[in-house]
Amino acid sequence: MDFAHTAAAERARRTKSTQLARWCYARGIDHRVLDLDATVLRFIARQADVNPPHQPGPLSPPRRLVGDLLTARAEWAARHNHPPALQ
């Protein structure tokens, strides 16, 4: 079994995705970040102090997780009258 299919790899992907989603949310960037070009996504990841995901494409596990986290956070904020981000 290679590292990509281990529990440690899953934890690493989740940690990276959570950090990236927090960075995006704090700047008012929503789940549509997944629609951006790969070059822009790499730039955003580096700005968030995260190594860019290795898997290409918008449906890669880390990118899907970032989108899911941003969507869940936005839904929570809407239910709790919380502004989407500090402007």
N, C-alpha and C positions, 0 to 999 in steps of 0.2 A: 504494500500500500504506500502511495506517495503522500507527502505532507498535505497536499491540497484536499485530501479526503479524510483528514483527521479532526478530532474534536478541537485540538489546539488551533488548527487552521480556521475552523469555524469561529472560535473565540476571537482570533485576530481580525477576521473580516468584520465581525460584529463591533469590535472596539473601533476599528478604523471608520466604519460606516457611521457609528454614533458620533464620533468626533467631527466628522465631515458634516453630518446633518446639523449638529449644534452650531457649527460655524456658519452654515448657510442660514439657519433660522435666525440667528442673531443679526444677520444682515438683510433680513427680509426676502431671502431667496427661497422660493417654494419648490414643490415637487417638479415643476417644469424645468428645473436645472438638468434633468435627465435628457431633455430635448436638445441640449446644447452640443456643440461640436466636441469631439474628443480632446482637441487641443485646449479648449476653454475649460473642460472638466479637469484636465491635468493641472492647469494653472490654478484653478480653485482649490484643488486638493493640496497643492504646494503652499498656497496661502493659508490654508487651514492647518499647516504643519503635519500633513498626512502624506505618506507615499501614495501616489496615484494607483488605483486598482490595475492589476495586470490584465484582467479579462476585458477584451474589447466589446463594444456594443452596449446599447442602452439596457439590455436585459441581463447583463452580468449580475451575479449575486450581490456584490457590494453596491452597485448602482441601484438595483431594485430595493435593497434594504434602506438605502438613503432616501429614496422616494417614499417608501412606506413609513419611515420615521418622520419625515417632514409632513406627510399627510396626516398621520396620527397626531402630531403636535399641533397642527393647524386646527384639526377637529376639536381637540381638547381646549385650545384657546378660544374657539368660537363658543363652546358650551360654558366657559367660565368667564366670559367677557374680558378676556386678556388680549392686549394688543398683539398683533402678529410678530412684532419685533420692535426693539428700541431703535428709533430713527435717529 
